[in-house]
Amino acid sequence: MHSGIQSINQNHPSSHGKPTFLLSISMLILLFSMFSCGGSLEGKLVGKWKGSDHMFVKGTGPDLVATIDGGLARHLASTLNLNEDGTYQKLVGEYDNGSGIWMLEDDNLVLLDNNGNELNYTLLKVTENELVTIHDVSMDTPSGELSGKITLSYTR
């Protein structure tokens, strides 16, 4: 039985096996380099992120512009610290807004706070200097429940 490489070599008489083998090794090294140079997703997430933009798309509930605008102001004053040891801390200004552990599950950044609450943020964009997430939100207000999706942008 012939491997795929040997079958290809038999179809091309000018190939004697050795150059194809070296080409295959070169291609493997190139592919490995491409994936390893970019750094892991976890590695790109680790660090201090500053809130830079916020967009709320209402699903249901009352129109509460002041609440939404307050959310933007709060996000712009926030910092998300994702530590290499798997812990995180969210700050609004100098005030603690939650801490616990973080992990990746597929394309989701999962934050599990010290009270056992879990927040799932779908990662839309992750670069060395930009992080964009989206997640579902819901809150009770005096005018009824407000729910929708919020996109949060961060920069370094």
C-alpha positions as CSV (number, residue, x, y, z in Angstrom):
1,M,0.0,0.0,0.0
2,H,1.3,3.4,-0.9
3,S,0.9,6.6,1.1
4,G,-0.5,9.7,-0.6
5,I,3.0,11.2,-1.0
6,Q,4.3,8.1,-2.7
7,S,1.4,7.9,-5.1
8,I,2.0,11.5,-6.1
9,N,5.6,10.8,-6.6
10,Q,4.7,7.9,-8.9
11,N,2.6,10.2,-11.1
12,H,5.5,12.7,-11.4
13,P,8.7,10.8,-12.6
14,S,10.8,13.9,-12.1
15,S,10.2,13.7,-8.4
16,H,12.5,11.2,-6.6
17,G,11.0,11.3,-3.1
18,K,13.7,13.2,-1.3
19,P,12.7,16.7,-2.6
20,T,9.0,16.0,-1.9
21,F,9.9,14.9,1.6
22,L,11.9,18.1,2.2
23,L,9.1,20.1,0.8
24,S,6.6,18.4,3.1
25,I,8.8,19.1,6.1
26,S,9.2,22.7,5.0
27,M,5.5,23.1,4.7
28,L,4.9,21.7,8.1
29,I,7.4,24.1,9.6
30,L,5.8,27.0,7.8
31,L,2.3,26.0,9.0
32,F,3.6,25.6,12.6
33,S,5.3,29.0,12.4
34,M,2.1,30.7,11.1
35,F,0.0,29.4,14.0
36,S,2.6,29.8,16.8
37,C,3.7,33.4,15.9
38,G,0.2,34.8,16.2
39,G,0.1,33.8,19.9
40,S,-2.7,32.0,21.6
41,L,-6.1,33.6,22.1
42,E,-5.6,33.3,25.8
43,G,-2.3,35.2,25.5
44,K,-3.9,38.0,23.5
45,L,-6.6,38.4,26.2
46,V,-4.3,38.6,29.2
47,G,-3.7,42.2,30.3
48,K,-5.4,45.4,31.2
49,W,-8.3,46.5,28.9
50,K,-9.9,50.0,29.1
51,G,-13.5,50.5,28.0
52,S,-13.6,52.4,24.7
53,D,-17.1,52.0,23.3
54,H,-20.5,50.5,24.1
55,M,-23.6,49.8,22.0
56,F,-26.9,48.6,23.4
57,V,-29.6,47.1,21.1
58,K,-32.9,46.8,23.0
59,G,-34.8,43.6,22.6
60,T,-37.8,44.3,24.9
61,G,-38.8,46.7,27.6
62,P,-39.2,50.4,28.2
63,D,-37.1,53.1,26.5
64,L,-34.8,54.3,29.2
65,V,-32.2,56.6,27.5
66,A,-30.7,57.7,30.8
67,T,-30.1,54.1,31.8
68,I,-28.4,53.3,28.5
69,D,-26.3,56.6,28.5
70,G,-25.3,55.8,32.1
71,G,-24.1,52.4,31.0
72,L,-21.9,54.0,28.4
73,A,-20.4,56.5,30.8
74,R,-19.8,53.6,33.3
75,H,-18.2,51.4,30.6
76,L,-15.9,54.3,29.4
77,A,-14.7,54.6,33.0
78,S,-14.1,50.9,33.4
79,T,-11.1,48.6,33.2
80,L,-11.1,44.8,32.7
81,N,-8.0,43.1,34.0
82,L,-7.5,39.5,32.7
83,N,-4.7,38.0,34.6
84,E,-2.4,35.2,33.4
85,D,-3.3,33.1,36.4
86,G,-6.9,32.9,35.3
87,T,-8.3,35.5,37.6
88,Y,-10.0,38.8,36.6
89,Q,-11.0,42.1,38.2
90,K,-13.5,44.7,36.8
91,L,-13.1,48.2,37.9
92,V,-15.3,51.3,37.3
93,G,-12.9,54.1,38.1
94,E,-11.2,53.0,41.3
95,Y,-14.2,50.9,42.5
96,D,-14.3,47.2,42.3
97,N,-17.1,46.0,40.1
98,G,-16.5,42.2,40.4
99,S,-13.7,39.7,40.4
100,G,-13.3,36.0,40.1
101,I,-11.9,33.6,37.4
102,W,-12.0,33.8,33.6
103,M,-11.8,31.1,31.0
104,L,-12.3,30.5,27.3
105,E,-15.0,28.2,26.0
106,D,-14.9,28.1,22.2
107,D,-15.5,31.7,21.1
108,N,-16.7,32.8,24.6
109,L,-15.0,34.6,27.4
110,V,-16.6,33.2,30.5
111,L,-16.3,35.2,33.8
112,L,-17.3,33.4,37.0
113,D,-17.4,35.9,39.8
114,N,-16.7,35.3,43.5
115,N,-20.5,35.0,44.2
116,G,-20.9,32.2,41.7
117,N,-22.5,34.3,38.9
118,E,-21.5,33.4,35.4
119,L,-21.2,35.9,32.5
120,N,-20.7,34.8,28.9
121,Y,-19.2,37.2,26.4
122,T,-19.0,36.1,22.8
123,L,-15.7,37.3,21.4
124,L,-16.3,39.3,18.2
125,K,-12.7,40.6,17.8
126,V,-9.5,40.0,19.6
127,T,-6.2,41.7,18.5
128,E,-3.1,42.8,20.5
129,N,-4.8,46.1,21.1
130,E,-8.5,45.7,20.7
131,L,-11.2,43.5,22.3
132,V,-14.9,43.5,21.2
133,T,-17.5,41.3,22.9
134,I,-21.3,40.9,22.8
135,H,-23.6,39.5,25.4
136,D,-27.3,39.4,26.4
137,V,-28.3,41.7,29.2
138,S,-31.5,42.0,31.3
139,M,-32.4,44.2,34.2
140,D,-35.4,45.0,36.2
141,T,-36.4,48.7,36.2
142,P,-39.3,50.6,37.8
143,S,-40.9,50.7,34.3
144,G,-40.4,47.0,33.7
145,E,-37.8,44.5,32.5
146,L,-35.3,45.9,29.9
147,S,-33.4,43.3,27.9
148,G,-31.2,43.3,24.8
149,K,-27.7,42.8,23.5
150,I,-24.7,44.9,24.5
151,T,-21.5,45.2,22.5
152,L,-18.5,46.3,24.6
153,S,-15.3,47.5,23.0
154,Y,-12.0,47.8,24.9
155,T,-8.5,49.0,24.0
156,R,-5.1,48.7,25.6
